[in-house]
Structure formats: structure tokens, C-alpha cells
Amino acid sequence: MRHSVSTYCFELSDEALGAILVCLVGSVYLSKFESR
């Protein structure tokens, strides 16, 4: 799952700030979700 997110973020890197924000929030969200 994490690998897919990383690739997704890398492909969206063209969008710059928007993508970075989404990736950061997504990473934190996934981390908390996986912790449960």
C-alpha cells in the first residue's frame, strides 16, 4: 500500500504544492490508520 502511495505522489509531483500537501496528509493519515 505504501509503495502505491509513494508512486502516486511521485507521479503527482508535477502538480507541486498541491501534490506535496496531499502526499504529506496521506502519509500521516495512513500511518495513524495502520497503527490501529
C-alpha positions in Angstrom: 0.0 0.0 0.0 2.8 2.4 1.0 4.6 1.7 -2.3 1.5 2.7 -4.3 1.1 5.9 -2.4 4.8 6.8 -3.0 4.5 6.1 -6.7 1.2 8.1 -6.8 2.9 11.0 -5.0 5.9 10.9 -7.4 3.7 11.0 -10.4 1.7 13.9 -9.0 4.9 15.8 -8.2 4.2 17.8 -11.4 1.3 19.4 -9.5 3.9 20.6 -7.0 2.4 22.2 -3.8 -1.0 20.6 -4.1 0.5 17.1 -4.6 3.0 17.6 -1.7 0.2 18.6 0.6 -1.9 15.6 -0.4 1.1 13.3 0.0 2.0 14.6 3.4 -1.6 14.4 4.7 -2.0 11.0 3.1 1.2 9.6 4.7 0.3 10.8 8.1 -3.3 9.5 7.7 -2.1 6.1 6.6 0.4 5.9 9.4 -2.3 6.6 12.0 -4.6 4.2 10.3 -2.0 1.4 10.2 -1.1 2.0 13.8 -4.6 0.9 14.9 
